Amino acid sequence: MSDERKTAVIVGASSGVGRALAVALAAHGWKLILSARDRRDLDALTADLTLRFNAECHPIPVDLSNRDYSGPAFCEQCVSALGIIDALFYVAGTIDDHDHGSTDDETTRKLADVNYVTAIKTLGAFAKLFGQRGRGTLVGFSSIAAAAPRRQNVVYASAKAGLEAYLRGLRHRFADTSVLVQGYALGYVDTAMAYGKELLLPAVSADAVANEVVRNLSRDIGIKYYPAYWWLITLTLRLLPWFIYKRLRF
């Protein structure tokens, strides 16, 4: 990415991939808006990045499960704090151990909101900003669960599938412009969301994901599986006959 593009908003910055991405971008000299629910986590991260990299960071706490959340209002806050915004990273996500497709309304709403509804509110607001400006990069984070829905994480998987479709639509809208739309369908990542779960394959580090994202910032990659071998695995799962797929326990 060119030296001119040095400002970014990270939604979901306080932990996991979002935190690793904040570190990676700060190390490259980016000015950052750091957003998550807990102000104390954001303040601690801001202090760390300022001390280590002399980074300019602006913490903006936001509750993505709040029904009154407004994408345009959040976007305006970010512009007021940082001025020109060059990139948005929507990393936030949530899972629930009882997400079997028939959980209570509030849990279902929270899963759908954080993983899809609030995501597209935010991405849509910044898409409008970047479209008016004529350039910018939008990055959303999905999951391999979107390609291979299973008995666990039912709402989560459907929300991430919706997010992928939205990103593909935005990418087509901005084709042949200087607005890039990227998506990452992540496999197992060594974060709190994967802690204590039985995994089919080893988890990659959040730092590895962040470094991959930074490397690809100037490329029109579309939806990218990371690690790349998950593309073949999910393709194989989609091609399995139902009488085999329904017997899978993962």
C-alpha positions in Angstrom: 0.0 0.0 0.0 1.3 3.5 -0.8 2.6 5.8 2.0 -0.4 8.1 1.6 -2.8 5.5 3.1 -2.0 5.7 6.7 -5.3 6.0 8.6 -7.6 3.2 9.7 -10.5 2.2 11.8 -10.4 -1.2 13.5 -13.8 -2.4 14.9 -13.1 -5.2 17.3 -9.6 -3.9 18.2 -9.3 -5.0 21.8 -8.5 -8.7 21.4 -7.6 -11.5 19.0 -7.1 -10.6 15.3 -8.3 -7.0 15.9 -5.6 -6.4 18.5 -2.9 -8.1 16.4 -4.0 -6.0 13.4 -3.7 -2.8 15.5 -0.1 -3.8 16.5 0.8 -4.6 12.9 -0.6 -1.3 11.5 0.9 0.8 14.4 4.3 -0.8 13.6 3.9 0.5 10.0 3.2 4.0 11.2 -0.6 4.1 10.7 -2.8 6.4 12.7 -5.7 4.4 14.2 -9.2 4.5 15.5 -9.5 1.6 18.0 -13.1 0.5 18.7 -14.5 -2.2 21.0 -17.0 -2.4 23.8 -14.7 -2.0 26.9 -13.1 1.4 27.2 -10.5 0.1 29.7 -9.3 -2.5 27.1 -9.0 0.3 24.5 -7.2 2.6 26.8 -4.7 -0.1 27.7 -4.1 -0.9 24.0 -3.7 2.7 23.2 -1.1 3.2 25.9 0.8 0.1 24.7 0.8 1.2 21.0 1.8 4.7 22.0 4.7 3.5 24.1 6.0 0.9 21.7 5.5 2.7 18.3 4.7 6.3 19.2 1.5 5.6 17.4 -1.4 8.1 17.2 -4.5 6.1 18.4 -8.0 7.3 19.3 -10.1 4.9 21.3 -13.9 5.0 20.6 -15.8 2.5 22.6 -19.0 1.1 21.1 -21.5 -1.6 21.9 -22.2 -3.4 18.6 -25.1 -5.3 20.1 -26.9 -2.1 21.0 -30.1 -1.9 19.0 -29.6 1.9 18.6 -26.2 1.5 17.0 -25.8 3.7 13.9 -23.2 3.1 11.3 -23.3 6.7 9.9 -23.0 8.1 13.4 -20.0 6.0 14.2 -18.4 6.9 10.9 -18.9 10.6 11.7 -17.2 10.1 15.1 -14.2 8.5 13.3 -13.9 11.3 10.8 -14.2 13.9 13.6 -11.4 12.2 15.5 -9.0 11.4 12.7 -10.0 13.4 9.6 -9.4 11.4 6.4 -10.0 7.6 6.8 -8.2 5.3 4.4 -9.3 1.9 5.6 -11.9 0.2 7.7 -11.4 -3.2 9.3 -14.5 -4.9 10.7 -13.0 -7.7 12.8 -15.7 -7.9 15.5 -17.6 -11.2 16.0 -19.3 -13.2 18.6 -20.2 -16.9 19.1 -22.3 -18.7 21.6 -21.9 -22.3 22.8 -25.7 -22.8 22.6 -26.0 -21.6 19.0 -27.9 -24.6 17.6 -30.5 -22.7 15.6 -33.3 -22.6 18.2 -31.8 -20.6 21.1 -33.6 -17.7 22.8 -34.5 -14.5 20.9 -31.9 -12.3 22.7 -29.0 -14.6 21.9 -30.1 -15.0 18.3 -30.4 -11.2 17.9 -27.0 -10.6 19.4 -25.4 -13.2 17.1 -27.1 -11.8 14.1 -26.5 -8.2 14.9 -22.7 -8.3 15.8 -21.8 -10.8 13.0 -24.0 -9.4 10.2 -26.4 -6.5 10.8 -24.0 -4.2 12.6 -21.2 -5.2 10.3 -23.1 -4.1 7.2 -24.3 -0.9 8.9 -20.7 -0.1 9.5 -19.3 -1.2 6.2 -22.1 0.5 4.4 -21.4 3.9 6.1 -17.7 3.7 5.3 -18.5 2.5 1.7 -20.5 5.7 1.2 -17.6 7.8 2.6 -15.0 6.0 0.4 -17.3 6.2 -2.6 -17.6 10.0 -2.2 -13.9 10.4 -1.7 -13.0 8.1 -4.6 -10.7 5.7 -2.7 -10.4 3.6 0.4 -10.2 0.0 1.6 -13.0 -2.0 3.3 -12.0 -5.3 5.0 -14.5 -7.7 6.6 -13.8 -11.0 8.4 -15.9 -14.1 7.8 -15.3 -17.7 8.8 -15.0 -21.1 7.2 -18.3 -21.8 9.1 -20.1 -19.8 6.4 -19.1 -22.4 3.7 -19.8 -25.5 5.8 -22.8 -24.9 8.1 -23.2 -27.5 10.9 -25.2 -28.3 13.9 -23.2 -25.9 16.1 -22.9 -22.2 15.4 -26.0 -22.2 13.2 -26.8 -18.5 13.5 -23.2 -17.5 13.4 -22.6 -19.4 10.2 -25.6 -17.9 8.5 -24.6 -14.4 9.6 -21.1 -14.8 8.2 -22.5 -16.2 5.0 -24.6 -13.1 4.7 -21.6 -10.9 5.3 -19.6 -12.7 2.6 -22.5 -12.1 0.1 -22.6 -8.4 1.2 -18.8 -8.0 0.6 -19.1 -9.6 -2.8 -21.9 -7.2 -3.7 -19.9 -4.2 -2.5 -16.8 -5.4 -4.4 -18.9 -5.6 -7.6 -20.3 -2.1 -6.9 -16.8 -0.6 -6.7 -15.3 -2.6 -9.5 -13.0 -0.5 -11.7 -12.7 2.2 -9.0 -10.1 2.9 -6.4 -12.2 1.5 -3.6 -11.1 -2.0 -2.6 -13.4 -4.5 -0.8 -11.7 -7.5 0.8 -12.9 -10.4 2.9 -11.2 -13.1 4.9 -12.8 -16.4 5.6 -10.7 -17.5 8.5 -10.0 -21.0 9.6 -9.1 -21.8 13.2 -7.3 -18.9 14.9 -5.7 -19.1 18.3 -8.0 -16.7 20.1 -10.4 -16.8 23.0 -13.2 -17.9 20.6 -11.3 -21.1 19.9 -10.1 -21.7 23.4 -11.0 -25.1 24.8 -12.6 -26.4 21.6 -11.7 -29.5 19.7 -10.2 -28.5 16.4 -9.8 -30.5 13.3 -6.5 -28.7 12.4 -4.0 -26.6 14.3 -5.0 -23.0 14.9 -2.9 -20.2 13.3 -1.8 -17.2 15.4 -3.7 -13.9 15.3 -0.4 -12.3 14.4 -0.1 -14.4 11.3 -3.6 -13.3 10.2 -2.8 -9.7 10.8 0.5 -9.9 8.8 -1.4 -11.5 5.9 -4.0 -8.8 5.9 -1.3 -6.0 5.9 0.5 -7.7 3.0 -2.6 -7.8 0.9 -3.9 -4.3 1.5 -3.3 -3.0 -2.0 -4.5 -6.1 -3.8 -8.0 -6.9 -5.2 -8.2 -10.3 -3.5 -12.0 -10.6 -3.1 -12.8 -13.2 -0.5 -9.7 -15.0 0.6 -9.4 -18.2 2.7 -6.8 -18.1 5.4 -5.0 -20.4 5.8 -5.4 -21.1 2.1 -5.9 -24.8 2.5 -9.4 -24.2 4.0 -10.6 -23.4 0.5 -10.1 -27.0 -0.6 -11.4 -28.4 2.7 -14.6 -26.4 2.5 -15.1 -27.2 -1.2 -14.8 -30.9 -0.3 -17.3 -30.5 2.5 -19.8 -28.8 0.1 -19.5 -31.6 -2.4 -20.1 -34.4 0.1 -23.4 -36.3 -0.4 -25.9 -35.5 2.3 -25.9 -39.0 3.7 -22.2 -38.6 4.5 -22.3 -34.9 5.5 -25.0 -35.5 8.1 -22.9 -38.0 9.9 -20.0 -35.5 10.5 -19.3 -34.6 14.1 -17.3 -31.4 14.2 
